[in-house]
Amino acid sequence: MTDLNINNFDEFIKNNPNAVVDLWAPWCGPCRMLGPVIEEVVAQHPDYKLGKVNVDENEEIARMFNCTSIPMVLFFKNGEVVNKFVGYKPKAQLEEYFD
């Protein structure tokens, strides 16, 4: 898991053909619930890398993706967003987003 900010975001996406980005905030209950679940699921898919964006500290990244609700999870393939969801999802539903 990589903490992302405006300085390393583009490089992370470029260097990881299959990337999952979790936009979250520490005060957000559903974000705190989703965090360990998404970390576990991504760890079970070694071809994916997880990055986390604290939207309170990185508002410019949140604006790039029109993030108005959190948690928002973005799935990138070769630098392009190919899927996303907003809100908490249990492990079984998260699995559906992976190849």
C-alpha positions as CSV (number, residue, x, y, z in Angstrom):
1,M,0.0,0.0,0.0
2,T,1.3,3.4,-1.0
3,D,0.2,6.8,0.5
4,L,-0.4,9.0,-2.5
5,N,-0.2,12.7,-2.9
6,I,0.0,15.2,-5.8
7,N,3.8,14.6,-6.0
8,N,3.7,10.8,-6.5
9,F,0.2,10.1,-7.9
10,D,1.0,10.2,-11.6
11,E,4.2,8.1,-11.1
12,F,2.3,5.5,-9.2
13,I,-0.4,5.2,-11.9
14,K,2.3,5.1,-14.6
15,N,4.4,2.4,-12.9
16,N,1.5,0.1,-12.0
17,P,-0.5,-1.1,-14.9
18,N,-3.2,-2.5,-12.5
19,A,-3.8,0.1,-9.8
20,V,-6.5,0.5,-7.2
21,V,-6.8,3.9,-5.6
22,D,-8.8,4.4,-2.4
23,L,-9.9,8.0,-1.8
24,W,-10.7,8.3,1.9
25,A,-10.5,10.5,5.1
26,P,-9.6,9.5,8.7
27,W,-12.9,10.9,10.0
28,C,-15.1,8.8,7.6
29,G,-16.6,5.7,9.2
30,P,-17.2,3.8,6.0
31,C,-13.7,4.7,4.9
32,R,-12.2,3.2,8.0
33,M,-14.4,0.1,7.5
34,L,-13.4,-0.3,3.9
35,G,-9.7,0.2,4.4
36,P,-8.7,-3.1,5.9
37,V,-11.1,-5.0,3.6
38,I,-9.7,-3.5,0.4
39,E,-6.1,-4.0,1.6
40,E,-6.8,-7.7,2.1
41,V,-8.5,-8.1,-1.3
42,V,-5.8,-6.3,-3.2
43,A,-3.1,-8.4,-1.4
44,Q,-4.8,-11.5,-2.8
45,H,-4.3,-10.1,-6.3
46,P,-0.5,-9.6,-6.6
47,D,-0.8,-8.1,-10.1
48,Y,-2.6,-5.1,-8.5
49,K,-1.1,-2.3,-6.4
50,L,-3.1,-0.2,-3.9
51,G,-2.7,3.5,-3.3
52,K,-4.5,5.5,-0.7
53,V,-5.3,9.2,-1.0
54,N,-6.3,11.1,2.1
55,V,-8.7,13.6,0.5
56,D,-8.3,16.1,3.4
57,E,-4.6,16.4,2.6
58,N,-5.0,16.0,-1.2
59,E,-8.0,18.0,-2.4
60,E,-6.5,18.5,-5.8
61,I,-6.5,14.7,-6.5
62,A,-10.1,14.4,-5.3
63,R,-11.1,17.2,-7.7
64,M,-9.4,15.4,-10.6
65,F,-11.9,12.6,-10.2
66,N,-14.9,14.7,-9.2
67,C,-14.9,13.0,-5.8
68,T,-17.9,14.3,-3.9
69,S,-18.5,11.3,-1.6
70,I,-16.1,8.9,0.1
71,P,-14.9,6.3,0.2
72,M,-14.4,6.3,-3.6
73,V,-12.3,3.6,-5.1
74,L,-10.9,3.8,-8.6
75,F,-9.5,1.0,-10.7
76,F,-6.9,1.9,-13.3
77,K,-5.6,-0.3,-16.1
78,N,-2.7,1.1,-18.1
79,G,-3.3,4.6,-16.7
80,E,-7.0,4.8,-17.4
81,V,-9.9,4.5,-15.0
82,V,-11.8,1.4,-16.0
83,N,-14.1,1.1,-13.0
84,K,-15.0,2.8,-9.7
85,F,-17.4,2.7,-6.8
86,V,-18.5,4.9,-4.0
87,G,-19.3,3.7,-0.4
88,Y,-18.5,0.6,1.6
89,K,-18.6,-2.8,-0.1
90,P,-18.0,-6.2,1.6
91,K,-15.2,-8.5,0.5
92,A,-17.4,-10.6,-1.7
93,Q,-18.5,-7.6,-3.7
94,L,-15.0,-6.2,-3.9
95,E,-13.8,-9.4,-5.6
96,E,-16.1,-8.7,-8.5
97,Y,-14.0,-5.7,-9.5
98,F,-10.8,-7.8,-10.2
99,D,-10.1,-9.8,-13.3
